[in-house]
Amino acid sequence: MNPTIKGENCGYCQGGELLAAFGIKICDLDVSQLILFKEQSHPGRCIVAYQDHVSEMVDLSDDDRNRFFADVNRAAKALHKVFHPDKINYGAYGDTGCHLHMHLVPKYKDEFEWGGVFAMNPGQKYLSEEEYAKMIEKIKAAL
């Protein structure tokens, strides 16, 4: 991350307890970081967060935007390989956090929320530290 462009209360920028409240960093990608979302109602749900604290896609150069979407694509391919979802939903929000990021939410037919918009944090399924570690290991191997 560029140390000159950080949000002081941003989990993506600061890491630590701010990030641990909702996610676990998996690894750095080209211009972003891949984060496992702790709430796992949708097995494999992750976040790709841009490396700097920018709010909007339009804040990026064409090259950085393309590199960000290449990171999103790389992560999605890994999630397809590991979790075999029927579809991945992509969500780019950030009304309050204002840090460019994209949720990658694997969806499965005949399971939780199929056919509808995913809940931001349904609070239904959290894993043990060991289960998170195994999931992260599989995702890293698939990258």
Legacy VTK file of the C-alpha trace (Angstrom):
# vtk DataFile Version 3.0
C-alpha trace
ASCII
DATASET POLYDATA
POINTS 143 float
0.000 0.000 0.000
1.047 3.548 -0.619
1.696 4.932 2.885
0.744 8.452 1.785
-2.840 7.565 0.866
-4.442 5.841 3.875
-7.709 6.316 5.654
-7.149 6.633 9.385
-10.271 4.667 10.378
-10.216 2.296 7.398
-9.788 -1.432 7.993
-8.429 -1.915 4.482
-5.737 0.719 5.056
-4.897 0.142 8.704
-5.412 -3.606 9.058
-5.230 -4.785 12.662
-8.402 -4.726 14.733
-10.245 -2.588 12.180
-9.843 -5.298 9.532
-10.257 -8.174 11.993
-13.756 -6.920 12.784
-14.940 -8.282 9.425
-12.123 -9.973 7.523
-8.780 -11.750 7.334
-6.142 -10.670 4.839
-5.266 -13.496 2.464
-2.567 -11.800 0.391
-1.566 -8.829 -1.725
-2.431 -8.928 -5.402
-1.083 -6.586 -8.105
-2.815 -3.349 -7.017
-5.069 -4.614 -4.255
-5.388 -6.995 -1.370
-7.543 -10.096 -1.115
-9.501 -10.456 2.115
-11.592 -13.360 3.356
-14.914 -12.086 4.684
-15.384 -13.651 8.128
-19.125 -14.163 7.710
-19.253 -17.232 5.471
-22.943 -17.859 4.707
-21.675 -17.932 1.118
-18.635 -20.242 1.251
-15.630 -18.445 -0.197
-16.904 -14.877 0.105
-14.013 -12.470 -0.277
-13.251 -8.800 -0.797
-10.770 -7.291 -3.244
-9.726 -3.882 -1.858
-7.695 -1.392 -3.875
-4.231 -0.652 -2.464
-4.811 3.063 -1.803
-7.619 4.867 -0.023
-9.571 6.104 -3.014
-13.345 6.262 -3.052
-14.357 5.897 -6.675
-13.392 3.934 -9.761
-13.058 7.280 -11.566
-10.227 8.177 -9.159
-8.001 5.585 -10.860
-5.967 5.902 -14.017
-7.119 3.650 -16.856
-4.118 1.408 -16.208
-4.813 1.079 -12.461
-8.519 0.457 -13.101
-7.629 -2.334 -15.534
-5.150 -3.779 -13.051
-7.773 -3.647 -10.277
-10.267 -5.538 -12.431
-7.540 -8.036 -13.327
-7.119 -8.630 -9.576
-10.888 -9.105 -9.206
-10.816 -11.579 -12.098
-7.848 -13.466 -10.626
-9.630 -13.787 -7.287
-12.886 -14.885 -8.952
-11.074 -17.600 -10.912
-9.556 -18.905 -7.676
-12.960 -18.915 -5.957
-14.506 -20.814 -8.881
-11.677 -23.349 -8.741
-11.921 -23.918 -4.992
-15.643 -23.558 -4.233
-17.381 -24.346 -7.561
-20.202 -21.815 -7.172
-23.050 -21.620 -9.647
-22.469 -17.849 -9.846
-20.389 -15.156 -8.221
-22.128 -11.893 -7.385
-19.955 -8.783 -7.438
-20.803 -5.864 -5.179
-19.072 -2.490 -5.074
-20.485 -0.320 -2.330
-18.756 1.849 0.249
-21.173 4.612 1.173
-19.608 4.933 4.601
-16.132 3.389 4.255
-15.289 5.196 1.010
-12.473 2.783 0.118
-12.711 1.231 -3.338
-13.388 -2.467 -2.889
-15.461 -5.228 -4.407
-17.268 -8.061 -2.649
-17.025 -11.421 -4.421
-19.936 -13.519 -3.199
-20.155 -17.121 -4.427
-23.775 -18.143 -4.823
-25.141 -21.679 -4.934
-28.490 -22.850 -6.346
-30.955 -24.120 -3.752
-28.964 -22.465 -0.972
-28.925 -19.255 1.037
-30.140 -16.199 -0.923
-30.112 -17.793 -4.387
-32.024 -15.579 -6.797
-31.755 -12.461 -4.684
-29.334 -9.780 -3.623
-26.835 -10.924 -1.003
-27.066 -9.458 2.483
-24.073 -7.354 3.417
-23.592 -9.209 6.693
-26.252 -11.822 7.433
-24.396 -12.898 10.594
-25.312 -16.546 10.173
-22.042 -18.449 9.784
-18.641 -17.887 11.338
-15.812 -20.408 11.252
-13.096 -21.554 13.623
-9.574 -20.167 13.202
-8.553 -23.560 11.791
-11.383 -23.515 9.240
-10.444 -19.984 8.135
-6.798 -21.042 7.801
-7.707 -24.051 5.636
-9.943 -21.925 3.434
-7.205 -19.303 3.009
-4.653 -21.984 2.149
-6.914 -23.353 -0.600
-7.560 -19.890 -2.047
-3.845 -19.041 -2.064
-3.036 -22.314 -3.819
-5.641 -21.548 -6.506
-4.290 -18.059 -7.225
LINES 1 144
143 0 1 2 3 4 5 6 7 8 9 10 11 12 13 14 15 16 17 18 19 20 21 22 23 24 25 26 27 28 29 30 31 32 33 34 35 36 37 38 39 40 41 42 43 44 45 46 47 48 49 50 51 52 53 54 55 56 57 58 59 60 61 62 63 64 65 66 67 68 69 70 71 72 73 74 75 76 77 78 79 80 81 82 83 84 85 86 87 88 89 90 91 92 93 94 95 96 97 98 99 100 101 102 103 104 105 106 107 108 109 110 111 112 113 114 115 116 117 118 119 120 121 122 123 124 125 126 127 128 129 130 131 132 133 134 135 136 137 138 139 140 141 142
